[in-house]
């Protein structure tokens, strides 16, 4: 690109599709900020579990959400998540949080509060620095006017293979857990996991991270060229 990127790129997709690594690499290539919205839901989930509350209880979850201060780092090289000033970037990746996060994220109040915070982090249309935002409802709900919307996916076995390699978990158990999360995330009543109508669908099965990032950079350059016509 011949000028600094100041827009918004929305990257959605299910777990194991490559969203996080691709989004961070893309943000780094563009000199843009990076926001992992999934980490925000994980942080709230960790707070809920730490308080001994039931992730399925909307009132208990909403109470805890209202009592904690959540902050997000947007440096793609060193993304971080803080609760009440303390980094929880390691704690939010535990199996316990992974099992409970879909239940917490399904509560309408949680999504209302966090979507508002996500939009605040993204900032106004005229911003000095662009941002790559990843999640499950970015293109459809959080940033429907994003400059580029991408929905990443991959075959079920490939997604399970990637995730089990990250966590050293059993492949069959990982596949079953991903299927469970897919069902919960896509069937919730508020902001379900879905491809925005104008998002580009990109199957990352068999593609390297570099290949995916290169394709997205090409898409972005083509979109910028169309806008200048």
C-alpha positions as CSV (number, residue, x, y, z in Angstrom):
1,X,0.0,0.0,0.0
2,X,1.3,3.5,-0.9
3,X,-0.1,5.2,2.3
4,X,-0.5,4.3,6.0
5,X,-3.5,2.1,6.6
6,X,-6.1,3.9,8.8
7,X,-9.1,1.7,8.3
8,X,-10.7,-1.3,9.9
9,X,-10.3,-5.0,8.9
10,X,-12.8,-7.4,10.4
11,X,-11.6,-11.1,10.7
12,X,-14.2,-13.6,11.8
13,X,-14.4,-17.3,12.0
14,X,-14.6,-20.3,14.3
15,X,-11.9,-21.5,16.6
16,X,-8.9,-23.1,14.9
17,X,-9.4,-21.2,11.6
18,X,-6.2,-19.2,12.1
19,X,-7.8,-15.9,13.1
20,X,-5.4,-14.9,15.8
21,X,-2.1,-15.6,14.1
22,X,-3.3,-14.2,10.8
23,X,-4.7,-11.1,12.3
24,X,-1.6,-10.3,14.3
25,X,0.7,-10.8,11.3
26,X,-1.6,-8.7,9.1
27,X,-1.7,-5.9,11.7
28,X,2.1,-6.0,11.9
29,X,2.4,-5.8,8.1
30,X,0.2,-2.8,8.0
31,X,1.6,-1.0,11.0
32,X,-1.9,-1.3,12.5
33,X,-3.3,-2.0,15.9
34,X,-4.7,-5.4,16.8
35,X,-7.7,-6.3,18.9
36,X,-8.6,-9.9,20.0
37,X,-12.2,-9.6,21.1
38,X,-12.2,-13.3,22.1
39,X,-9.7,-12.4,24.8
40,X,-12.2,-9.9,26.2
41,X,-14.9,-12.6,26.6
42,X,-12.3,-15.0,28.0
43,X,-11.2,-12.4,30.6
44,X,-14.8,-12.0,31.8
45,X,-15.1,-15.7,31.9
46,X,-12.0,-16.0,34.0
47,X,-13.4,-13.4,36.4
48,X,-16.6,-15.3,36.7
49,X,-14.8,-18.6,37.4
50,X,-12.5,-16.9,39.9
51,X,-15.5,-15.6,41.8
52,X,-17.0,-19.1,42.0
53,X,-20.0,-18.0,40.0
54,X,-22.0,-20.0,37.5
55,X,-21.2,-19.1,33.9
56,X,-24.8,-19.9,33.0
57,X,-26.3,-17.4,35.5
58,X,-26.9,-14.1,33.6
59,X,-27.4,-12.0,36.7
60,X,-24.2,-13.3,38.4
61,X,-22.2,-12.8,35.3
62,X,-23.6,-9.3,34.7
63,X,-22.8,-8.4,38.4
64,X,-19.2,-9.5,38.0
65,X,-18.8,-7.8,34.7
66,X,-19.9,-4.5,36.2
67,X,-17.4,-4.8,39.0
68,X,-14.2,-5.4,37.0
69,X,-12.1,-3.1,34.9
70,X,-11.1,-4.7,31.6
71,X,-8.3,-3.2,29.5
72,X,-6.9,-4.4,26.2
73,X,-3.4,-3.9,24.7
74,X,-3.5,-3.4,20.9
75,X,0.2,-4.0,20.0
76,X,0.2,-6.9,17.6
77,X,3.7,-7.9,18.8
78,X,2.7,-8.0,22.4
79,X,-1.1,-8.1,22.9
80,X,-2.2,-8.3,26.5
81,X,-5.4,-8.3,28.6
82,X,-5.7,-6.7,32.0
83,X,-8.3,-7.1,34.7
84,X,-8.1,-4.4,37.4
85,X,-4.6,-3.6,36.2
86,X,-3.3,-7.2,36.4
87,X,-2.3,-9.1,33.2
88,X,-4.4,-12.3,32.7
89,X,-3.1,-13.2,29.3
90,X,-2.0,-16.6,30.5
91,X,-4.9,-17.3,32.8
92,X,-7.5,-16.8,30.1
93,X,-6.1,-19.6,28.0
94,X,-6.7,-22.4,30.4
95,X,-9.0,-25.4,29.5
96,X,-11.4,-24.3,32.2
97,X,-11.9,-20.9,30.6
98,X,-12.2,-22.5,27.1
99,X,-15.0,-24.8,28.3
100,X,-17.0,-21.9,29.9
101,X,-16.4,-19.0,27.5
102,X,-19.2,-19.8,25.1
103,X,-21.7,-19.8,27.9
104,X,-20.5,-16.4,29.2
105,X,-20.3,-14.9,25.8
106,X,-23.9,-15.9,25.0
107,X,-25.4,-13.5,27.7
108,X,-26.9,-10.4,26.0
109,X,-25.6,-8.1,28.7
110,X,-22.1,-9.3,28.3
111,X,-22.2,-8.8,24.5
112,X,-23.8,-5.4,24.9
113,X,-21.1,-4.1,27.2
114,X,-18.1,-5.6,25.4
115,X,-19.3,-4.6,21.9
116,X,-19.6,-1.0,23.1
117,X,-16.0,-1.3,24.5
118,X,-14.8,-2.8,21.3
119,X,-16.2,0.0,19.2
120,X,-14.6,2.5,21.5
121,X,-11.2,0.8,21.0
122,X,-11.7,0.8,17.2
123,X,-12.4,4.5,17.4
124,X,-13.9,7.0,15.0
125,X,-13.8,6.8,11.2
126,X,-11.0,9.4,11.1
127,X,-8.3,7.7,13.0
128,X,-4.5,8.0,12.9
129,X,-3.8,4.3,13.0
130,X,-5.8,1.4,11.5
131,X,-6.8,-1.7,13.3
132,X,-7.3,-5.4,12.6
133,X,-10.1,-6.8,14.8
134,X,-10.7,-10.5,15.2
135,X,-13.7,-12.4,16.6
136,X,-17.0,-14.0,15.8
137,X,-19.3,-11.0,15.1
138,X,-16.9,-8.3,14.0
139,X,-18.1,-7.9,10.4
140,X,-21.8,-8.5,11.2
141,X,-22.2,-6.6,14.5
142,X,-19.1,-4.8,15.9
143,X,-17.8,-3.1,12.7
144,X,-20.3,-3.5,9.9
145,X,-18.7,-0.7,8.0
146,X,-15.2,-2.2,8.0
147,X,-13.0,-1.6,5.0
148,X,-12.4,-5.3,4.6
149,X,-14.4,-8.2,6.1
150,X,-13.0,-11.7,6.0
151,X,-14.5,-14.9,7.3
152,X,-11.8,-17.5,7.8
153,X,-12.6,-21.2,8.0
154,X,-10.9,-24.6,7.6
155,X,-11.9,-28.2,7.6
156,X,-13.0,-29.6,10.9
157,X,-10.0,-32.0,11.1
158,X,-7.6,-29.2,10.2
159,X,-9.0,-26.9,12.9
160,X,-8.8,-29.7,15.5
161,X,-5.2,-30.5,14.4
162,X,-4.1,-26.9,14.8
163,X,-5.8,-26.5,18.2
164,X,-4.5,-29.8,19.6
165,X,-1.0,-28.8,18.5
166,X,-1.3,-25.5,20.4
167,X,-2.7,-27.1,23.6
168,X,-1.1,-30.6,23.4
169,X,-4.6,-32.0,23.9
170,X,-6.0,-35.2,22.4
171,X,-7.1,-34.7,18.8
172,X,-10.4,-36.5,19.1
173,X,-11.3,-34.6,22.3
174,X,-10.3,-31.3,20.7
175,X,-12.5,-32.0,17.7
176,X,-15.4,-32.7,19.9
177,X,-14.9,-29.5,21.9
178,X,-14.6,-27.4,18.8
179,X,-17.9,-28.9,17.5
180,X,-19.5,-28.1,20.9
181,X,-18.3,-24.5,20.7
182,X,-19.3,-24.1,17.1
183,X,-22.9,-25.1,18.0
184,X,-23.1,-22.8,21.0
185,X,-21.5,-19.8,19.2
186,X,-23.6,-20.1,16.1
187,X,-26.9,-20.8,17.8
188,X,-26.9,-18.1,20.5
189,X,-29.6,-15.5,20.2
190,X,-27.4,-12.4,20.4
191,X,-24.6,-11.8,17.9
192,X,-24.2,-15.4,16.7
193,X,-21.1,-16.6,14.9
194,X,-21.9,-16.0,11.2
195,X,-20.4,-14.8,8.0
196,X,-21.4,-11.2,7.1
197,X,-23.2,-11.1,3.7
198,X,-20.4,-9.0,2.2
199,X,-17.5,-10.8,3.9
200,X,-14.9,-12.7,1.8
201,X,-14.9,-16.4,2.7
202,X,-11.4,-17.8,2.8
203,X,-10.7,-21.5,3.5
204,X,-7.3,-21.7,5.1
205,X,-7.0,-25.5,4.9
206,X,-3.6,-26.3,3.4
207,X,-2.5,-22.7,3.4
208,X,0.4,-21.3,5.4
209,X,0.0,-18.2,7.6
210,X,2.1,-16.3,5.1
211,X,-0.1,-17.3,2.2
212,X,-3.2,-16.2,4.0
213,X,-1.7,-12.9,5.0
214,X,-0.5,-12.3,1.4
215,X,-4.0,-13.0,0.1
216,X,-5.6,-10.5,2.6
217,X,-3.0,-7.8,1.7
218,X,-3.9,-8.3,-2.0
219,X,-7.6,-8.1,-1.2
220,X,-7.0,-4.9,0.8
221,X,-5.0,-3.3,-2.0
222,X,-7.6,-4.2,-4.6
223,X,-10.4,-2.7,-2.4
224,X,-8.3,0.5,-2.0
225,X,-7.8,0.7,-5.7
226,X,-11.5,0.4,-6.4
227,X,-12.2,3.1,-3.8
228,X,-9.9,5.5,-5.6
229,X,-11.6,5.1,-9.0
